[in-house]
């Protein structure tokens, strides 16, 4: 039995139709009683629209998309001590996870040690506590850092955590050239949405470009910036604002890197993005398709990229944490499944699915496993992986893609006007005048008004509110003893290290930071190896760069 499909292709070859005919022929008599359409490679072609894998990549950045390789199932995890999170990492890998993604606690994200007065009550609560290289060793104990892709979600102190990670890998015989993964290192969105900043914007951008220069020269498999719209959306933005602010930040990093002498095609292929997949199914798919098209066009036409890899918008997706409800939390499983499906139909390269209990606490092991199984069902039972951009050509999806692009371009025009033709300078100006903050706040307010009035239905919250079966006894709770343990461990590390080595390493870092053309990353790695704490390294840099105080915005 041969299944016929008209006007289809899904191939890496120059002659996609011939390749499809070859693959279709192999379907003859294959499982004759159990052949479905998804057993045949299918890609519907509409008129003169480019194929997936062709500029401007609206339909996907690869010709065969998930037929060649599924997206990376990268589950976000982090809580308590490094040993606690290591156990969760090991469990996720054992259950079929294909990449690691690290959540850090609030003190680590803010560059403060666990024994700092600001850290009281927060150590290990919303992520893993990392103070020194010793913690990094425990975090990845028994995990082959040369064989697994690792993502680390941290921004203000990104270079410090990266220095510890490199030092940890090299202690285990893994050269930095072999390390593959991503560090978020997207500091611009901290001033706009998430608020985990340390230094003022311009010196923070210096640290971003230092890491970009370092990884371009020495770490060919590493993605040094993951430009994040996720936190912009979680703060309350619309889908169009998430799209525009995120891509504009990406353009700002491109301009900053080019300003320090990096040719665009040397670094741009390893820039990546991180988007939210929210509940409006078709809006999210249109957003993802528009992101690829906009990025490709700007990189080629404005920044002069000639390498196709520089024009391809690669992105990770996470389902919308802000959409999860504490009421009837088990129905969050359905929300997450639909949001994950939107991410896949939109062409994501990796995916994290939220656990159903995250509106109440950090996910339990059972909830994390269900979240991973949700991805596996989408991948292996739905058939959606058999075709690139299956919704392409739908009038509504195509209109939504165009509309997302139109709204984003209007925001770009505003930033260009603020920056006298420069997105980078316009972004600095918009941070100074509160443009991003006020825009997001207005959108969040309008959304909540719609929920409060009932115009926007949230199941279990303002409609269908019966049947809440919460069992708080099964929630994951962080033992207060974690904080005591972490502080004692930090004290032990300080007692056993060579304080003179720490002092010299920090002095070298200060000297590097004070010289604008010197890359600070090598000195940061050396400070990590000397067992300087994250807080000590931050304090040294604050002495050069100062700290950021956000202006009041009304």
N, C-alpha and C positions, 0 to 999 in steps of 0.2 A: 504494500500500500504506500503510495506517495501522496503526501499532502501538498496541494497547490495553493500558493498564495500569490496574489498579483501585486506587482509593484513593491517588491520587498528586497531588502538587503541588510546585512549586518556584518561588516567585514573590515579587516585592516587593508585589504588589497586595493589596487588602483581600479580594478574592475569588480565592483562589489556584486553586481548582478551575477556574473559568472561564478563567483565564490559562493553565493547563495545557492545557485543551481547545483553546484557540487555537493554542498552540505545537505540539501534537500534530498538528493539522490540516496544519500546514506541512510535516510529515514525509512527506506523501503523495507517493509515487513518487520521493522523493529518493534517488538512488543505489539504485534498487530491488534491485539484486543485492548491495548492500554496506551494508545498513542493519543496525545493531545496536541492542540495547536502549539503549545509552548515547547514541544519537542523539536520544533523546526525553527531555525534562526530567522527572525522576522524583524524587519525595519520598514515601516511604511514611509513612502516618499510622497511628498505633496508638492506637485508642480516643480518649480525651480529651487525649492528650499534646499540649503546645503545638508549633506548627510551628517550624522553624528561624527565627530572627529574632524570636521572641516570648519575653518574660520567662518563666522565668529563664534562657533562652538555653542550656539544657543541650544542645540539638541544633545549636547554632551561632549566632553573633551576627548573621548576615545570612540573609535568606530564601533567596536563591539561591546563597549561598556561592561556589564556584569556577566556577559557570556564568556568573556575571557578570564575575568577575575571578579569575585564578589568584593563589595566594599569591606573595609576593615571594621570589624566589630570591636570598637575601642571603648571599653567600659570604664567610666570615671570612678575612682575609689580613693579613699583617704580618710582615716580617722585615728584618734588615739596616738599611740607610739608608732615608730617606724616598724617595729616587730608586728604590731596589730595589722598594719596596712600590708605588709609583706605577706601575711597569711591570706588576706583577701585577694591580693594579686595572684597568688599561687592557685587559689580556688577558682578564680575567673579563668585563668589559663587552662586549668584542668577541665573546665566545663565548655571549652571551645572558643573562648575569647582569643582574638588574634592580635591584640595590641593593648598596651597599658596606658592609662591616663591618670595623672596624679593630682589629687586635691590636697592643698595645703591648708593648715589652720590659719586663723586670722592673724595671730602674731607673726607667723612666717611671711604671710602675704604683705604685712606692713613693715617688714624688716626689723622686727623686735624679737629679742631672745625670750625664751620661756620664763626666765627669772626677772624680766622687766615688769615694772609696776603696772604698765598698761595691759600686760598679758593675763593678769589674774582673772580666773574664771573662763578663759578662752582656749587654754592649751589643749590641743587635740580634739576640740569640740566640733568644728566644721571641716576638719581635714586633718592631715598628719602634721605633727610638730617636727620641724627640722631646724636644729640650731647649729650643728657642725657636721663636718665630714663623717664623724662617727655615726650619726643618724642616717646619713645617706648610705653608708655601708650596710646598715641593718635593713633599710628600706628595700634594697635590691639583692639581698643575700640569697644565693642559690638561683638567681635569674641570670641567664646569659644575655648581657647587654649588647653583645655583638649580633645576637640572633633575634631579638625582640624589638619591635618599634615602641618607643616610649614618648608619651606626651606629658608635658608639665605645664599646668595652668598657673602662671605667676608672671607678674609684670614689673612693678617697681624694683624689686630685688632680683630680677630674672638673671642678670649676669652672675650674681653670687651663687644662686642655686645651680646655674649651668657650670660654674667653676667647680662646685662640689661634685657634680655628676661626672664631669670629665676626669677629675682626680680619682673618684671611686672606680670608674671603668679602667683607668690605666693601672691602678693597683691590682686589678684582676686580669691584667694582660690584654685588655681590649684597647687597641689603639683608637684615638679619637677619630681617625679616618674611617673606622668601621661603624661608628655609632650612627644609628638611624632613628629619627623621630622629630619631635617638634617641641619648641618652647614658645609659650604664647608671646611674651615680650612686646605686647601691644599697649604701650603706655598711654597713647593718646586717648583711648576710650576710658581710661581711668578718670581723667579730668572731665569727661563728658557724661559718664554714667556710673561706673562701679565705685569710684572714689578711693581706690587703694593705691594712692600715689605717695611718693616720698619727697622727691626733688622737684624743682620747678620744671616746666615743660621743655625748655631748650636744653639744659644739661641732661634731662632724661632722654631726649632724642639723641644726644651725644652717645649715651650708653647703648642705645638701640643700634646706632650705626657702628659702634665699636664691635658689637657681637656679630653684626651682619658682615663686617669686613673680615673678622676672624674666621667665621665659619665658611665664608666664600673661599678663603685661602687654604683652610686646613680641615674642613669637615664637609666633604662633598655630599654626604647622605643626610645632612641635618637641615631641617627647616627652621631658620632662626627667628621668624616672626609668623605668628598665626593671628591674622587681623580679625578681630572678634566683633561680630555684630550681636552675638548671643547676649552679652551683658547689657548692651544698649536696648535690646528688646525686653529683657527681663526688668529693666528699669521703667518700662512703660511706653516705649516708642511704638509707632505703627510699623507695619512691614516695610513701607516705602522709606520711612526714616531709617530703619535698620539697614536697609540696602544702601541708601545714599551715604549715611555717615560712615558705614564700614568701608565702602569702596573709596570714599574720599580720604579716609585715613590711610588706606593702601597707597593711593596716589601720593600722599604726603611722605610716606616712607620712601617711595621711589625717588621723589625729588630730593629728599635728604641724603639718600645714598649716592645719587648722582652728583650732589654738591660736594661730597668728600672724595670724588674721583672714581667711583665704581662705575664701569660701563654697565648699562642696563641689562644686557644679556648675560652678564657674569653672575648676577644675583637674583634677578627676577624669577627664573625658573623654580626657585626654592621658596618663594613666598607662598603662603597658603592662607586660607580663610576659615572662619568658624561662624556658622550661622545657626539661628534658632529655627526650629520647625514648630510652628504654632498650630492653632486649631482650625483656622480657615483654610481648608484643604487646597483649593485651587489658587488662592492668593499666594500661598507658600510656594507652590510649584512655579507659578509665574515669576515670583521673586528670584528663585534659584536660576531659572532660565535667563532672566534679564541680567543677573549678576555676571554670567559668563559672557554675554554679548557686550555689555558695557566695558568690562575689563579688557577684553580682546581689542576692542576698537580704540580705547584710550592708550593702551600699551603700544599699539602699532602706530596710530596716527599722531599721538601727542608726544610720546616718549621715545619713539623711533626704534622700538624693539623689532628685530628681524628673526629671532629664534622663536619658533612656534611655541616652545615651552614657556616662554615669557608671557605669551598671550593667553595661556590656559588658566582659568580660574579654578584651582583645586580647593575643595573645601571639606571640612568636617561639619557634621550636623549633630546637634543635641536636641532632643525633644524638649518642650517648653515646661521648665520647672514651675514657672509662675502660673501655669494653667492647672496645676494639680490642686486638688481640693482636700482639705482635712475632713470634710464631710463625706461619708461613704467612700473612703479611700480606695476600696477595691475597684470602683469603676474607673479609677485612673489607668488601669491596665488597658481598657478600651481606648481612652484618650491617647495614650502613648503609642498604641499600635497604629492608629490612624495618622498620627504625627510622623511616626517612623516611615509609614508607607509614602507619605508626601515627600519626605526627604529622599527616598529611593527613586520615586517617580521623577523627582527633580534632578537626580543625577549626582548625589553626594558621593564622595570618595571614602568617607568613614562615618561611623554613626555611633552615638551613645543614646541608649534608651533609658529614661528615668525610671526609677523604682516607684511602685505605687504608694509607698508609705513615706515618701520624701517630704510631703507637706507637714508631717508630724515629727520626723526625726531623720537622722542618717539611715540609709537603707539597711535592713537586716540582710543576712546572707541569702535567705529564701527569696526576699523581694528582688535582690540583685540578680539572682539566677532566673527568676521569671522575666525580668527585663531583658536579659540576654536571650532567653528562649523566644521572646517576642520577635527579635531580629531574625532569629533562625527560622521561625515560621514564615516571615515575610520572604526570606531568601529562598527557602526550599519547598514551600507548599503553595505559594500564590501564583507562580509563573511570571511574576513581574520582572524577574532577572533575565528573562529570555529575549527582551527587546529593549533597545535604547529609545528613550523618549516616547513611550507608547501613547502619550496624550498630545504629542505634536500634531498640529493640523486642526485640532479642535478650535472652532471659532472663539469660544470663551477663553481657552487657555492662551491662544495667540493674542487675543485682546488684552488679557491680564498681563502677559509678558510685556507688551508694548506700553501699557499704562504704567507699570512699575518703572520702566525705563524713562518714560516722560517725567514722572514725579521725581525720580532721582536726578535727572538732568537739571531740573529747576533748582534743586538744592545745590548742585555743583556750581551753577551760575552764580548763586548768592555767595558761595565761598570764594569763587574767583574774583568777584567784585570786592569782597573784603580784603583780599590779598593782592590786589592790583595785578591779577593774572596768574598768581601762584596759589595752588591749592594748599601748599605747606604753610605759607604766610597767612592765608585765609583761615586755616584751621587754628593757628595760634591766636589770631584775632577773635575768632568765634569762641575759643575757650575763655579769653579775657573778658568778652562782653556777655558771656553766659548764654549764647545762642543755643548750643546743644542742650544744656540743662533745662532752659525754659521751654524749649520745643518738646522735649521728652515729658516734662512735668505736665504741660498742657494736654498732651495725648493721654497720659495716664489718668488725668482728672476726667477727661471726657469718657474714657472707657469705664471708669468706676461709676460715673453718673448713669451710664447706660445700664450697667448691672443693677444699680440701686433702684432704678425706675422700672426694671423688668423688660426694657426694650432689648437687651441682650440676655439671652437665657444661659445660665450656667447650671447644668444639671446637678441636683443635690444641694445647691446653694440658694437659688431664688425660684426654682421650680423642682418638682418631684423630690421633695425633701424628706419623705418618709423612708425608713429602711436603713438608717445609719447603724452599722454593725461594728463600729470601731472596738478593737481590743487593745487598749494601751499597754497591757501587760506584755505584749509581744514586741514592743518597740525596742530599737537599739538604744541603749543608754551608755554614755561615757562615764566610767567610774571616776569620781573626784580624785582617786588615788593616782590616776594617770598624770595629773599635773605635778603631784609630789614626786613621782618617779622621774619625770622628765627633768625637773629642776635638780634632783640629786644626780642624775646622769650628767647634766651639764656641768655641775660643780666638780664632778669626778674628772671630766675631760679637761677642765681648766687646771685642775691640780696636777694632772699627769703630763701636760704639754710643756714645751720649752717656751717660756714667756719672752725670752730674748728673740727667738725666731719669729714669734708673733709680732713683736714690736717692729722688727726690721721689715717684715712682709707688709705691715700696714703703712710704714713710712714709704716704702717703694710704691704702694698703691696711691698714696696721696701725691707723690711726685708725678706719677703717670697722669693722674686726674688733673693736675694743675697745668699740664702741658697739652693744649688742645689737639695737637696732631699725634699724640702718643695713644696707642690703643691700650685701654685699661684691662682688657680681658686676661692677658698673660699674668699680670700682677694679681688679679683676682684669683686665678687658679693657684698661684703660689701661696696666697693668703689662706685659701681653703686647705691646702696641703699642710700648712703650718698649724692648723687647727684653730685659726681665728674663727670666732663665731659670726653668724650672720649679722647680729646687732653691732658687733665691733667694726665690721667692714662698712656697714651703713653709716655708723657714726663718723668714720674716717672720711667717707665721701661727702657727708653733710658739711664737714668742715670746709670743703672746697666749693660745693655746689649750693649749699643752703637748703632750706626746706620750703615746701609749697604751702601757702595758706590760701584757700579758695575765697574769692571775692563773693560777697553776699549778692544773691540774685533774687529779685522779687517780681 
